[in-house]
Amino acid sequence: MARKGRDFELAYEWLYDLNENYTVTSPAYVYDKAAEVMREVDVLVEYVDDRGYNRKIAIECRDRKQSENVMWIDQLVQKREDLELDYIIATTTQTFSEAAIRKAKYHGIIIERAELANSKTIEDAAQNFNLDIFFFKFELLSCNFLLKNNQKLKFSEYLNRLNFLQRAKLINEFNTSLYFGFEPNNLLKECEIETKDFFSRDDNSITIRADSFLTEFPLLEFMEDVALFDWEIRVIPIKITLPLSDSISVFDAESNSNKDYRAIYGNNEDYLRLGYLNGKLFTEIKFKHREYLRFASMNLELNTIIPEETDTSAIDDINCYIADNLLGKFDFSKIL
């Protein structure tokens, strides 16, 4: 049976694993030169500094009901010396007494307060922290080709007149020139629909009709017999919500200001891992392929405050990743 507070220690290990420059072990055992035995530390972070020296940071974690007093700081000062550590961090889910804060500052002990949110601790209110991803699905409801001899053919009928290569080219042209002519947010503007209203319910779709070629849809070389075509497209809004599943927020215990943060939104198939460590934002993202969905936008609610001066370009990269990897295409099932 895992000892009490082990989840807290693992959360700190999980946080520092963000940085590839760190080697993180929990629990870890370090030689005590005074006692001449190996001593346990909750989390050990090892790295090589700018001058090539090996550095060791020990993190001692306490998940208790009471405020931490000066006695714990005394113990950690001695432990840092005997284990020859470069730094030692004292962290708690509670607070430190004023005397403990002064003692830690005097001896260079780093003190932190942390908040955990995971499947065991998240309450209903925490479900407000999530990642919402908004998609469009384009269904071709009908498509007809008017030939120069005034004959009108349905999409499937016209396709049957073509060879295999020509069919592939035509469908590819629909999925590129025509498909990407519909920029999702511009489409809503043209239809005078507010984005938030459009995604408020699953059946809030719109239908678009046209009866001529678009300028960005050029005729293919084998379509010399086509005069124009008409089409009808259904645009369906889809929202995928990935709730916060696990997080740790770390604060400077003296100033109560944000220091580090890491969270996972989602599950094994779809997830965003986001972290703020040593003043830098990290992101890792994975989404399963959804063949007919076109990315529109996203909304991310965090359960912590990232300092204003932080470079947030990593969050912008999430938009780019989804847009580049979930390009989508037309659903032809109703016209083939």
C-alpha positions in Angstrom: 0.0 0.0 0.0 1.4 3.4 -1.0 2.2 5.7 1.9 0.1 8.8 2.5 1.4 11.7 0.4 2.8 9.5 -2.4 0.5 11.1 -4.9 1.9 14.5 -4.0 5.5 13.3 -4.6 4.5 11.7 -7.9 2.9 15.0 -9.0 6.2 16.8 -8.4 8.1 14.1 -10.4 5.5 14.5 -13.2 6.0 18.3 -13.2 9.8 18.3 -13.5 9.7 15.5 -16.2 8.5 18.3 -18.5 12.1 19.5 -18.9 14.2 17.2 -21.0 17.4 18.6 -19.3 16.4 17.1 -16.0 16.7 13.5 -14.7 14.0 13.0 -12.2 13.8 10.1 -9.7 11.1 9.5 -7.0 11.8 8.3 -4.5 15.6 8.6 -4.7 18.5 7.6 -2.4 21.5 9.8 -1.8 24.6 9.1 0.3 24.6 10.7 3.7 28.3 11.5 4.5 27.6 12.0 8.2 25.6 8.8 8.8 27.4 6.8 6.1 24.2 5.4 4.8 21.9 6.0 1.8 19.0 8.4 2.7 15.7 8.7 0.9 14.5 12.0 -0.6 11.0 12.3 -2.0 12.0 13.7 -5.4 15.5 14.1 -6.8 16.1 16.4 -9.8 19.6 16.1 -11.5 20.9 18.3 -14.3 24.1 19.7 -15.8 24.5 23.5 -15.4 25.9 26.0 -17.9 29.5 25.4 -16.7 29.2 21.6 -17.0 28.8 20.8 -13.2 26.4 18.1 -12.1 23.7 19.6 -9.8 21.2 17.9 -7.5 17.9 19.3 -6.2 16.0 17.4 -3.6 12.3 18.1 -3.2 10.7 17.2 0.1 6.9 17.0 0.0 4.4 17.2 2.9 0.6 16.8 2.4 -0.7 17.4 5.9 -3.5 19.3 7.6 -1.4 21.7 9.7 0.9 24.6 8.8 4.6 23.7 8.6 6.8 25.1 11.3 10.4 26.0 11.8 11.4 22.5 13.0 11.0 21.1 9.5 13.2 23.8 8.0 15.9 22.9 10.6 15.8 19.3 9.5 16.1 20.2 5.9 19.1 22.6 6.4 21.0 19.7 8.0 19.8 17.2 5.3 21.1 19.5 2.5 24.5 19.6 4.1 24.8 15.9 4.9 23.6 14.8 1.5 25.7 17.5 -0.3 22.8 18.8 -2.3 22.9 22.0 -4.3 19.4 23.0 -3.4 16.5 21.6 -1.3 12.9 22.5 -1.9 10.4 22.2 0.9 6.8 22.0 -0.4 3.5 21.6 1.2 -0.2 21.6 0.3 -0.8 23.9 3.3 1.2 27.0 4.5 4.4 27.9 6.4 4.6 29.7 9.7 6.2 33.2 9.6 9.2 31.8 11.6 9.6 29.0 9.0 9.5 31.4 6.2 12.2 33.6 7.8 14.4 30.6 8.7 14.1 29.2 5.1 15.1 32.5 3.6 18.1 32.9 6.0 19.4 29.4 5.1 18.5 29.4 1.4 15.9 26.7 1.6 13.3 27.1 -1.2 9.8 26.9 0.1 6.8 26.2 -2.1 3.0 25.7 -1.7 1.3 23.5 -4.2 -2.3 22.7 -5.2 -3.3 19.4 -6.8 -6.3 18.6 -8.9 -6.8 15.1 -10.3 -9.5 12.5 -10.7 -9.6 12.0 -6.9 -9.8 15.7 -5.9 -11.6 17.5 -8.8 -15.0 18.6 -7.7 -17.9 19.7 -9.9 -16.7 23.3 -10.0 -13.3 22.2 -11.4 -15.1 20.8 -14.5 -15.2 24.4 -15.7 -11.5 24.0 -16.5 -11.4 22.4 -19.9 -10.2 22.6 -23.5 -13.0 23.2 -26.0 -12.2 22.5 -29.6 -14.6 23.6 -32.3 -14.9 21.8 -35.6 -17.0 22.0 -38.8 -18.2 19.0 -40.8 -19.1 19.6 -44.5 -21.6 17.2 -46.0 -22.3 17.4 -49.7 -26.0 16.9 -49.9 -26.2 17.3 -53.7 -24.1 18.1 -56.7 -25.1 18.3 -60.3 -23.1 19.0 -63.5 -24.7 20.9 -66.3 -23.0 19.9 -69.6 -22.6 22.2 -72.6 -25.2 20.1 -74.4 -27.7 21.0 -71.6 -27.6 17.5 -70.2 -27.7 17.5 -66.4 -25.9 14.7 -64.5 -25.8 13.9 -60.8 -22.3 13.7 -59.2 -22.3 9.9 -59.2 -23.5 9.8 -62.8 -20.8 12.1 -64.0 -18.2 10.2 -62.0 -19.2 7.0 -63.8 -18.2 8.6 -67.1 -14.6 9.0 -65.9 -11.7 6.6 -65.6 -10.1 5.8 -62.2 -7.5 8.5 -62.4 -10.0 11.2 -63.5 -12.3 10.3 -60.6 -9.5 10.6 -58.1 -8.5 14.0 -59.5 -12.0 15.3 -59.4 -12.6 14.2 -55.8 -9.2 15.6 -54.8 -10.2 19.0 -56.4 -13.4 19.1 -54.4 -11.4 18.3 -51.2 -8.8 21.1 -51.9 -9.9 24.0 -54.0 -13.5 23.9 -53.1 -13.2 22.6 -49.6 -10.6 25.2 -48.5 -12.6 27.9 -50.1 -14.8 27.6 -47.0 -12.8 29.3 -44.2 -14.9 28.3 -41.1 -15.0 31.6 -39.3 -15.5 33.7 -42.4 -18.3 31.4 -43.4 -20.1 32.2 -40.2 -19.6 35.9 -40.6 -21.1 35.8 -44.1 -24.1 33.9 -42.7 -24.3 36.5 -39.9 -24.0 33.7 -37.2 -22.2 34.2 -33.9 -19.6 31.5 -33.3 -20.7 30.9 -29.7 -24.3 30.4 -30.9 -23.4 28.2 -33.8 -21.6 25.7 -31.5 -24.2 25.9 -28.7 -26.0 22.7 -29.8 -25.2 19.8 -32.2 -28.1 20.3 -34.6 -27.4 24.0 -35.2 -26.3 23.5 -38.8 -26.6 25.6 -41.9 -27.1 24.7 -45.6 -25.3 26.6 -48.4 -26.2 26.4 -52.1 -24.6 27.7 -55.2 -25.1 27.2 -58.9 -21.8 28.2 -60.6 -18.1 27.5 -60.4 -16.1 29.4 -57.8 -13.1 31.3 -59.1 -10.9 29.2 -56.8 -12.3 26.0 -58.3 -10.7 25.7 -61.8 -12.0 23.3 -64.5 -9.9 20.2 -64.8 -8.5 19.3 -68.2 -11.0 16.5 -68.8 -14.1 18.6 -67.9 -14.3 20.4 -71.2 -17.9 19.3 -71.6 -19.1 20.9 -68.3 -20.8 24.4 -68.4 -21.4 24.8 -64.7 -22.5 22.8 -61.6 -24.8 23.4 -58.7 -24.2 22.0 -55.2 -25.7 22.0 -51.7 -23.5 21.7 -48.6 -24.6 21.1 -45.0 -22.3 22.6 -42.4 -22.5 20.9 -39.0 -20.9 22.3 -35.8 -19.1 19.9 -33.6 -17.5 20.7 -30.2 -15.1 18.4 -28.4 -14.5 19.1 -24.7 -11.5 17.8 -23.0 -11.8 18.3 -19.2 -9.0 18.8 -16.8 -7.9 15.4 -15.6 -4.8 16.1 -13.6 -2.8 19.2 -12.6 -0.3 20.6 -10.1 0.1 24.3 -9.5 3.2 25.5 -7.5 3.4 28.8 -5.8 6.2 30.7 -4.1 5.3 30.3 -0.4 6.6 33.7 0.6 5.1 35.9 -2.1 2.2 33.5 -3.0 3.1 34.0 -6.7 2.8 31.4 -9.5 6.1 29.5 -10.1 5.3 26.3 -12.0 2.3 24.5 -13.4 1.5 21.3 -15.3 -1.9 19.9 -16.4 -3.4 17.2 -18.6 -6.7 17.9 -20.4 -8.4 14.9 -22.0 -7.7 11.1 -22.1 -5.5 8.6 -23.8 -6.9 9.3 -27.3 -7.1 13.1 -27.2 -5.0 15.1 -24.8 -3.2 18.3 -24.2 -0.3 18.4 -21.8 0.6 21.9 -20.8 3.2 23.1 -18.3 4.9 26.2 -17.1 8.4 25.5 -15.7 11.3 27.8 -15.0 9.6 30.7 -16.8 9.0 28.7 -20.0 5.7 27.2 -21.3 5.7 23.6 -22.6 3.0 21.9 -24.6 2.4 18.3 -25.9 -0.7 17.5 -27.9 -2.2 14.4 -29.4 -5.6 14.1 -31.2 -7.0 11.0 -33.0 -7.7 11.6 -36.6 -11.2 12.7 -37.5 -11.6 12.3 -41.2 -14.3 14.8 -42.0 -13.8 17.5 -39.4 -12.3 20.9 -40.1 -10.7 22.8 -37.2 -12.3 26.2 -36.5 -11.0 27.4 -33.1 -10.3 26.4 -29.5 -10.9 27.8 -26.0 -8.6 26.8 -23.1 -9.5 27.4 -19.5 -6.6 27.0 -17.0 -7.0 26.4 -13.3 -3.9 28.6 -12.5 -2.5 32.0 -13.5 0.5 32.0 -15.8 2.6 35.2 -15.2 2.0 37.9 -17.8 5.6 38.1 -19.0 5.6 34.4 -20.0 6.1 33.6 -23.7 2.7 32.0 -24.6 3.6 31.1 -28.2 3.4 27.4 -27.2 -0.3 27.8 -26.7 -0.6 29.4 -30.2 1.2 26.3 -31.5 -1.7 24.2 -30.4 -4.0 25.9 -32.9 -1.4 25.4 -35.6 -1.0 21.7 -34.8 -4.7 21.0 -34.9 -5.2 23.0 -38.1 -2.3 21.3 -39.8 -3.0 17.8 -38.7 -6.8 17.7 -38.8 -7.4 19.1 -42.3 -10.6 17.3 -42.9 -12.4 16.8 -46.2 -15.9 16.6 -47.7 -18.3 13.8 -46.7 -19.4 12.5 -50.1 -21.6 9.7 -48.7 -24.9 11.3 -49.7 -24.0 11.9 -53.3 -21.9 8.8 -54.2 
